[in-house]
Amino acid sequence: MLFSPWATVAIFFVVAVVVALLISAVPGIFTSKRPNRAKSEAYECGVPPTSAMIGRFPVRFYLVAMLFVIFDVEAASFYPWAVRLRDLGAFGLMEMVTFIVVLGVGYAYVWKKGGFSWR
């Protein structure tokens, strides 16, 4: 055997770090740095801003965004479970039922508190 089993992991890690550093550094090296007023303005889908931002975004906006991410990540965990269901057997089924019950309780709690409304 030419490499140890951990050598491939180390090579993968080194390549990932080098690529991440290159992706971060190369644009800064090759871009022109000529700031102007148009570049400094907020971009709103090609529409010029009509007024200054008055006040702050309500916290509910961020709560809804976080809830979306949380429930989306939890929903993504169903696919690996479904693929391995036969191997997991009854234990895996009960684990997922427990997971769905906890997820449902959290969903009901957020709904009762009004976390899904935009008002």
Secondary structure, DSSP 8 states (H G I E B T S, - for coil): --S-HHHHHHHHHHHHHHHHHHHHHHHHHHS-----HHHHS---TT----S---S---HHHHHHHHHHHHHHHHHHTHHHHHHTHHHHHHHHHHHHHHHHHHHHHHHHHHHHTTTT---
